[in-house]
Amino acid sequence: FDLSGSRKVLRNLPWYRNPRNFILVVIAVITALAFGLAMFGTPHYGNAKHEGLQTFRQLPQHRSATSTSASSKVKFAIATTILRPGKELFDAVAVVATAARNSHGTDSKYPADLIAFVHKDYMHKIHITLLESSGWKVLPVECPVHLEDIRNVEFREEIAKSGCCGADELIKILAYKQTEYTHVLHLDLDTIMIDNVNELIELDQDLVFTKDLNLLTENLRKSEKRRWYAMIQGGFILLRPDIRVYQDLVELIKEGDWGGQGWGRSDIGYGYGGQTVQGVLPYYWQVVRNSTKLHEADNCVYNVMSEGTDPSWEVMCDTSNPHRVKFGHFTICQKPWTCSSPQGPACRFMVDSWWEMSRAAEKELALPARNRCKRGEPYQGFHRGVEVAAMLAEAERAADEAAKSKEKKGEKEKKEKSRKFKLEQVMQQAEGAGKKRGTKQGDDQSGKGGKGEESQSKELSAQQLVDKKVKEFFREPIAACPTPKAPSKVFPAKSGFPELAIVITIMKMDGDSTVLMDALAVLAKSVQLAMKGSKYGYHMVAMLQRGKVSAGKQKQLKETGWHHLIEKDVPVALDEITDKFYREEVEHSGCCGYAELIKFCAYTLTNYSFVLHLDVDTLLLAPVDQLLELDKQLLFTKDINMLGPQKSELGARARAMIQGGFILLRPNITVFHDLLAVVRKGDFRSGVGWG
């Protein structure tokens, strides 16, 4: 290159000939860079007071120094969830898609795929066509946790009416299953993306979110750790997909350890929507995982819901520059299709941006333009034509009918539960009456002879009548558990649950399973006879590997006495185990390979104070009250013979494995997750064992 001409130009510049001018230029550039970093490099909270944030080590206040090294390593998706269709909703879908392409299109640093989770019960073909025409990849789904799988009855009732959408809000956690992406931003449809989220992607955090302090109770709002207790706002969640996280969240929901102190008595998640995503995500990451890779984004920039001038929000946003807003959420700022007049510069900027993207969406879809509605005017949707409008109306009617049908089904189930409860009361009354008659019979036999036999005949007739009614309702025999005597030591269990669960695990039951079913029936009978002398109540629980025991076999199990059936997946998949040697070893370990790990799920039965896990080839011949009252975390026997020639060496008992056919434990979800982490790491070697 010939640079002679450039040099002449440089020599003629004043700052080149005068060194002092050059120094002044350098100082000016450095000052400008410093100012730019101060304004845009870190979250700006204005006059906000974050006293609790100093003690909240899980949520770093500033951007992490670690960032994604190259955009080529990032595969990004923007996801949303659609539960019920509607005219305004499909306009919003188109606007959100256009805004996403505007910020994360194919020519951007992090181009995004668009994913729509649609509830399969309410989706019509026209809805899917409209979504796909706007650029969304449609995934028909259902709620990842069925209500009947939730073991805590009180929580099951609470989550059904939680937030806007009940348990269906949990569909959002399906974003964790999209493992073909490194990052997924899940957003609500009443939002507007005004600028990209590149800086949040580059933070390299497990979870990026904003928090909503207004959902806290009055007492927690006064706490110094209020930001730690606060729930996340479910309309804007940036996460990294991980199938293990998804499985953990599903198990937490099924366990349902939620009540007046939120999740796991942590005070997190007691409030609007706290039973689902807004509460369970912060509990999982802050308490269960104790993660330090969490980032609370500046909610004057991201997921902006109002002007941010209310002191109760603890975030005083700078309203003089509304263009700082990169992502808006129409909650307190009213939705554009309500045709209200936005108050304040930030809300006006967000609504103006929505209408601007709406016009861009009309051009993309080749639809005629429409006027922006004014206050008090009816909202006019996209002009998609008479035929499409008619199809949408028909689809909406079909969705309403499906919703009504689902509601009727729920009412029917509620009535069945009520009838079952009344029958249980009848049984208890009959049992009480029988005891009274039995006492009277003993008195009568000394003086009145034959009347005792008559009383016994009446007692049997009453019990047989109750059994007959029960069979008519439930088509299977139900054996009443014995009434426990007053215990000498109190072990509090969840409301409606006894202190002890006696559990078996069945990995597979197919073909001719007569011998196995006989063993289960004999074990069940031995448990019932042994526990008659117990001071404590119990349930007989069978954990079944999901999909391995047919409905017919499950019915037979109930008939043998195992009334509480719980289907479980193997908690750790083989491909999740990082160590190759252990992965190959565990697949063929013991009787049942890695499926034996289902026994770990006994730790998730936290409705009970204790779980006694037995193998099928055992008998229980006496109550276990003495073992319960030792109040230990784990009780077991050891099998020293498994050591072989080393069994006579010093310290052999310490090294000996426990015998897996009889384990008494205290359920604990943290222990469960710790065990899974150990298995996934797979630090096991032949000849030296674990660790």
ChimeraX attribute file (.defattr): number of C-alpha atoms within 10 A of each C-alpha:
attribute: neighborCount
match mode: 1-to-1
recipient: residues
	/A:1	3
	/A:2	6
	/A:3	7
	/A:4	8
	/A:5	8
	/A:6	9
	/A:7	10
	/A:8	10
	/A:9	10
	/A:10	12
	/A:11	11
	/A:12	10
	/A:13	10
	/A:14	11
	/A:15	15
	/A:16	13
	/A:17	12
	/A:18	10
	/A:19	11
	/A:20	10
	/A:21	13
	/A:22	14
	/A:23	11
	/A:24	11
	/A:25	13
	/A:26	11
	/A:27	11
	/A:28	12
	/A:29	11
	/A:30	11
	/A:31	11
	/A:32	12
	/A:33	11
	/A:34	12
	/A:35	12
	/A:36	11
	/A:37	10
	/A:38	12
	/A:39	11
	/A:40	10
	/A:41	13
	/A:42	13
	/A:43	17
	/A:44	19
	/A:45	18
	/A:46	11
	/A:47	12
	/A:48	13
	/A:49	13
	/A:50	16
	/A:51	14
	/A:52	16
	/A:53	17
	/A:54	13
	/A:55	13
	/A:56	18
	/A:57	16
	/A:58	18
	/A:59	21
	/A:60	16
	/A:61	18
	/A:62	15
	/A:63	19
	/A:64	15
	/A:65	8
	/A:66	10
	/A:67	14
	/A:68	13
	/A:69	10
	/A:70	9
	/A:71	14
	/A:72	9
	/A:73	11
	/A:74	18
	/A:75	16
	/A:76	21
	/A:77	23
	/A:78	22
	/A:79	26
	/A:80	22
	/A:81	23
	/A:82	24
	/A:83	18
	/A:84	17
	/A:85	19
	/A:86	16
	/A:87	14
	/A:88	16
	/A:89	16
	/A:90	20
	/A:91	20
	/A:92	23
	/A:93	23
	/A:94	27
	/A:95	27
	/A:96	27
	/A:97	24
	/A:98	24
	/A:99	24
	/A:100	23
	/A:101	20
	/A:102	19
	/A:103	21
	/A:104	23
	/A:105	16
	/A:106	12
	/A:107	10
	/A:108	13
	/A:109	15
	/A:110	21
	/A:111	21
	/A:112	23
	/A:113	21
	/A:114	22
	/A:115	24
	/A:116	22
	/A:117	21
	/A:118	23
	/A:119	19
	/A:120	15
	/A:121	15
	/A:122	20
	/A:123	19
	/A:124	17
	/A:125	11
	/A:126	15
	/A:127	20
	/A:128	18
	/A:129	12
	/A:130	17
	/A:131	21
	/A:132	16
	/A:133	13
	/A:134	21
	/A:135	17
	/A:136	22
	/A:137	16
	/A:138	16
	/A:139	14
	/A:140	15
	/A:141	17
	/A:142	17
	/A:143	16
	/A:144	19
	/A:145	17
	/A:146	13
	/A:147	17
	/A:148	10
	/A:149	16
	/A:150	22
	/A:151	18
	/A:152	22
	/A:153	17
	/A:154	16
	/A:155	19
	/A:156	22
	/A:157	14
	/A:158	15
	/A:159	24
	/A:160	16
	/A:161	14
	/A:162	18
	/A:163	18
	/A:164	10
	/A:165	15
	/A:166	16
	/A:167	25
	/A:168	22
	/A:169	24
	/A:170	23
	/A:171	22
	/A:172	23
	/A:173	22
	/A:174	19
	/A:175	28
	/A:176	20
	/A:177	16
	/A:178	18
	/A:179	14
	/A:180	11
	/A:181	19
	/A:182	16
	/A:183	25
	/A:184	25
	/A:185	24
	/A:186	23
	/A:187	22
	/A:188	20
	/A:189	22
	/A:190	21
	/A:191	26
	/A:192	28
	/A:193	28
	/A:194	22
	/A:195	18
	/A:196	21
	/A:197	17
	/A:198	14
	/A:199	12
	/A:200	19
	/A:201	23
	/A:202	18
	/A:203	20
	/A:204	22
	/A:205	21
	/A:206	17
	/A:207	22
	/A:208	22
	/A:209	24
	/A:210	23
	/A:211	23
	/A:212	16
	/A:213	20
	/A:214	15
	/A:215	19
	/A:216	21
	/A:217	15
	/A:218	9
	/A:219	8
	/A:220	18
	/A:221	17
	/A:222	11
	/A:223	13
	/A:224	16
	/A:225	17
	/A:226	22
	/A:227	25
	/A:228	24
	/A:229	27
	/A:230	27
	/A:231	31
	/A:232	28
	/A:233	18
	/A:234	22
	/A:235	22
	/A:236	24
	/A:237	23
	/A:238	24
	/A:239	22
	/A:240	23
	/A:241	21
	/A:242	17
	/A:243	17
	/A:244	16
	/A:245	17
	/A:246	17
	/A:247	17
	/A:248	17
	/A:249	22
	/A:250	17
	/A:251	19
	/A:252	21
	/A:253	27
	/A:254	21
	/A:255	20
	/A:256	23
	/A:257	23
	/A:258	27
	/A:259	17
	/A:260	12
	/A:261	14
	/A:262	20
	/A:263	24
	/A:264	20
	/A:265	13
	/A:266	16
	/A:267	23
	/A:268	30
	/A:269	31
	/A:270	24
	/A:271	21
	/A:272	16
	/A:273	25
	/A:274	25
	/A:275	32
	/A:276	26
	/A:277	24
	/A:278	27
	/A:279	26
	/A:280	25
	/A:281	23
	/A:282	26
	/A:283	25
	/A:284	19
	/A:285	18
	/A:286	22
	/A:287	16
	/A:288	17
	/A:289	14
	/A:290	14
	/A:291	16
	/A:292	15
	/A:293	18
	/A:294	24
	/A:295	23
	/A:296	20
	/A:297	22
	/A:298	21
	/A:299	26
	/A:300	28
	/A:301	20
	/A:302	23
	/A:303	28
	/A:304	27
	/A:305	22
	/A:306	24
	/A:307	21
	/A:308	19
	/A:309	14
	/A:310	11
	/A:311	11
	/A:312	11
	/A:313	16
	/A:314	18
	/A:315	21
	/A:316	20
	/A:317	25
	/A:318	17
	/A:319	16
	/A:320	10
	/A:321	11
	/A:322	19
	/A:323	14
	/A:324	17
	/A:325	21
	/A:326	20
	/A:327	21
	/A:328	29
	/A:329	25
	/A:330	21
	/A:331	14
	/A:332	12
	/A:333	22
	/A:334	19
	/A:335	18
	/A:336	23
	/A:337	21
	/A:338	15
	/A:339	18
	/A:340	16
	/A:341	16
	/A:342	19
	/A:343	12
	/A:344	15
	/A:345	15
	/A:346	27
	/A:347	26
	/A:348	17
	/A:349	17
	/A:350	30
	/A:351	25
	/A:352	15
	/A:353	16
	/A:354	25
	/A:355	18
	/A:356	14
	/A:357	23
	/A:358	23
	/A:359	19
	/A:360	18
	/A:361	24
	/A:362	20
	/A:363	12
	/A:364	13
	/A:365	13
	/A:366	10
	/A:367	14
	/A:368	12
	/A:369	14
	/A:370	13
	/A:371	9
	/A:372	17
	/A:373	17
	/A:374	14
	/A:375	12
	/A:376	10
	/A:377	11
	/A:378	11
	/A:379	16
	/A:380	14
	/A:381	15
	/A:382	21
	/A:383	13
	/A:384	13
	/A:385	10
	/A:386	9
	/A:387	9
	/A:388	13
	/A:389	16
	/A:390	11
	/A:391	15
	/A:392	21
	/A:393	14
	/A:394	14
	/A:395	20
	/A:396	20
	/A:397	12
	/A:398	15
	/A:399	19
	/A:400	15
	/A:401	13
	/A:402	14
	/A:403	15
	/A:404	12
	/A:405	12
	/A:406	13
	/A:407	12
	/A:408	12
	/A:409	12
	/A:410	12
	/A:411	12
	/A:412	12
	/A:413	12
	/A:414	12
	/A:415	12
	/A:416	14
	/A:417	12
	/A:418	12
	/A:419	13
	/A:420	15
	/A:421	12
	/A:422	12
	/A:423	17
	/A:424	15
	/A:425	12
	/A:426	16
	/A:427	20
	/A:428	15
	/A:429	12
	/A:430	18
	/A:431	18
	/A:432	12
	/A:433	15
	/A:434	19
	/A:435	13
	/A:436	12
	/A:437	17
	/A:438	16
	/A:439	12
	/A:440	14
	/A:441	20
	/A:442	13
	/A:443	13
	/A:444	16
	/A:445	13
	/A:446	9
	/A:447	10
	/A:448	11
	/A:449	13
	/A:450	11
	/A:451	14
	/A:452	21
	/A:453	13
	/A:454	11
	/A:455	17
	/A:456	15
	/A:457	11
	/A:458	14
	/A:459	20
	/A:460	13
	/A:461	12
	/A:462	17
	/A:463	16
	/A:464	12
	/A:465	13
	/A:466	19
	/A:467	17
	/A:468	14
	/A:469	14
	/A:470	19
	/A:471	12
	/A:472	11
	/A:473	12
	/A:474	11
	/A:475	12
	/A:476	15
	/A:477	16
	/A:478	16
	/A:479	12
	/A:480	10
	/A:481	13
	/A:482	16
	/A:483	14
	/A:484	15
	/A:485	12
	/A:486	10
	/A:487	13
	/A:488	10
	/A:489	13
	/A:490	11
	/A:491	16
	/A:492	12
	/A:493	15
	/A:494	15
	/A:495	11
	/A:496	11
	/A:497	17
	/A:498	19
	/A:499	20
	/A:500	23
	/A:501	25
	/A:502	19
	/A:503	24
	/A:504	22
	/A:505	23
	/A:506	21
	/A:507	19
	/A:508	16
	/A:509	18
	/A:510	10
	/A:511	6
	/A:512	8
	/A:513	11
	/A:514	11
	/A:515	9
	/A:516	14
	/A:517	17
	/A:518	13
	/A:519	16
	/A:520	23
	/A:521	20
	/A:522	19
	/A:523	24
	/A:524	21
	/A:525	16
	/A:526	16
	/A:527	20
	/A:528	21
	/A:529	16
	/A:530	16
	/A:531	22
	/A:532	17
	/A:533	16
	/A:534	20
	/A:535	18
	/A:536	24
	/A:537	18
	/A:538	22
	/A:539	19
	/A:540	20
	/A:541	22
	/A:542	24
	/A:543	21
	/A:544	22
	/A:545	20
	/A:546	15
	/A:547	13
	/A:548	14
	/A:549	17
	/A:550	13
	/A:551	10
	/A:552	8
	/A:553	15
	/A:554	17
	/A:555	15
	/A:556	16
	/A:557	20
	/A:558	19
	/A:559	16
	/A:560	21
	/A:561	23
	/A:562	24
	/A:563	19
	/A:564	14
	/A:565	17
	/A:566	15
	/A:567	15
	/A:568	18
	/A:569	17
	/A:570	18
	/A:571	22
	/A:572	18
	/A:573	16
	/A:574	18
	/A:575	10
	/A:576	15
	/A:577	21
	/A:578	14
	/A:579	15
	/A:580	11
	/A:581	14
	/A:582	20
	/A:583	21
	/A:584	14
	/A:585	16
	/A:586	20
	/A:587	14
	/A:588	12
	/A:589	13
	/A:590	10
	/A:591	8
	/A:592	13
	/A:593	13
	/A:594	20
	/A:595	23
	/A:596	20
	/A:597	18
	/A:598	19
	/A:599	21
	/A:600	16
	/A:601	20
	/A:602	27
	/A:603	20
	/A:604	22
	/A:605	20
	/A:606	21
	/A:607	24
	/A:608	23
	/A:609	22
	/A:610	28
	/A:611	27
	/A:612	23
	/A:613	21
	/A:614	20
	/A:615	16
	/A:616	20
	/A:617	11
	/A:618	14
	/A:619	17
	/A:620	17
	/A:621	13
	/A:622	15
	/A:623	18
	/A:624	18
	/A:625	16
	/A:626	9
	/A:627	11
	/A:628	22
	/A:629	13
	/A:630	10
	/A:631	15
	/A:632	12
	/A:633	11
	/A:634	13
	/A:635	16
	/A:636	15
	/A:637	14
	/A:638	15
	/A:639	14
	/A:640	18
	/A:641	14
	/A:642	13
	/A:643	15
	/A:644	8
	/A:645	8
	/A:646	14
	/A:647	16
	/A:648	12
	/A:649	9
	/A:650	9
	/A:651	10
	/A:652	14
	/A:653	16
	/A:654	9
	/A:655	14
	/A:656	17
	/A:657	16
	/A:658	16
	/A:659	13
	/A:660	15
	/A:661	15
	/A:662	16
	/A:663	19
	/A:664	24
	/A:665	20
	/A:666	23
	/A:667	22
	/A:668	17
	/A:669	22
	/A:670	14
	/A:671	14
	/A:672	17
	/A:673	19
	/A:674	13
	/A:675	15
	/A:676	18
	/A:677	14
	/A:678	14
	/A:679	24
	/A:680	19
	/A:681	15
	/A:682	21
	/A:683	15
	/A:684	18
	/A:685	12
	/A:686	9
	/A:687	6
	/A:688	7
	/A:689	9
	/A:690	11
	/A:691	8
